[in-house]
């Protein structure tokens, strides 16, 4: 794993840990906890992905798509969850929002963010899995 990939993998962990220190100050403390966990788990996901990256056999463009969508999905997941905690929105998270709601533009922003993260991380995972298939390694 290159130094750049290692650094990009560890940043979300650090962001998640820092979020954990301030989660009690968020409008929605439950969502603050979720943001803390998203940072730590997404960083762990990137470390694991980096560990197998040399086994992902894809053409350069497909590998770049997998790389950049993984970064987008993990970093933006933490960011959108943190914004949801700050704004106290209920968008796509009714259980952790319990009794909270943001302004309409905040709800729309968080909904769009969560939807984009969901789509992008699925694309990334499918492309990586495609690159890990047995036929690709021949």
N, C-alpha and C positions, 0 to 999 in steps of 0.2 A: 504494500500500500504506500503510495507516495505521501510525502509530507503534507502536500496540499489537501489530499483526501483525508488524512488523519486530522488535520486542523479543522476542516469543514465538518467532520464527524463529531468532534468534541465540543464545538461551539454550542449546539443545541443542548447538550448536557449542562454546560455552564449556565446558559440562559434559563433552563429549567430549574437549576439549583437557586439561582438568584431570584427567580419568580417565587420560589418556595419561601424565601426570606420575607417577601412583601405581600404574600397572598392575603393576609389579614386586613390589608388596606384597600383591597378591591371592593367595588360596589357589591359584587356577588362573590363571596368567599369560596363557595363550592366550585365555581368556575375558575377561580384563582388556583385552587388545588388541582383542577383538571389541567390548567395551563402549565403548572409545575410538572405534573406527570407527563404531559405531552412532550415537553422539552427533554426530559430525561429519557423517556421511551424512544422518541424519534432519534435522539443522538445514539442510543444503543442500536437502533435499527441501522443507522448509517455506518456505525463501526462494524456491525455484522456484514452489511453489504460490501463494505470496503475489504473485509477479510476474504470474501469469495470473488471479488471483482475480476481477478485474473482468469477465473473459470467461466466468466460470462463471455461467450463467443458470438459476437455480433459484428455486422459491418460497422464502420466508424460512425455513420450517421445514426444508426439505431442505438449504438452504445452511447452516443452523446445524448440522444433523447432519453434513454434510461437514466443517465447521470443527472441531467438537468431537471427532469421531472421528479426524481427522488429528492434532490435538494429543494426544489420548490415545495413539494408536498410536505416535507418535514419542517422546514423553516416557517412556511406560511401557516401550517397547522398550529404551531406554537403561537405565532403572531395573532391569528384570528381568535384563538381561544383566549389569549391574554386580553385582546380588545373586548371580547364578549364579557370577560370578568370586569374590566374597567367600566364599560357601558351598562352592565347589568342586563344584557339582552337575553331573550328567551329563544332566539332563532335556532331551530333544529336541535335544541337541547332542553326540552321541557322538564326533565328530571333534575338536572343541575341548576335550572333557572328558577325553580320553585318560588313563585311569588314575585319574580323580577320581570321587568320589561324595559326596553329602551325606547328611544325616539324612533319613529318610523324609518328614518334614513339609517339609523344605527342597526336596526333589525334587518334592513335590506342589505347593508354592507356585510354584516356577519353571515347572513344566509348565502350571499354570493360567494363569500370567502370559503365557508364550509363546503359548499357545492363544488367549487373549483378544486379544493384540496382533495375531496373524495374522488373526483374524476381523475385528477392527475396522478394520485398515488396508485390507483388501480391500473392506469396505463403503464406507469413505471414498473409495477410488480409483474404485469403480463409480459412486458418487453424483457425484463430480467429473466423471468421463467423461460421465455422463449430462447434466450441465450444460454440457458443452463441445460436445455434438453440434450439427451444423449446424441442425437443426430448432429447437433451443432458442434460437438467436440471432435468429430471425426475429420 
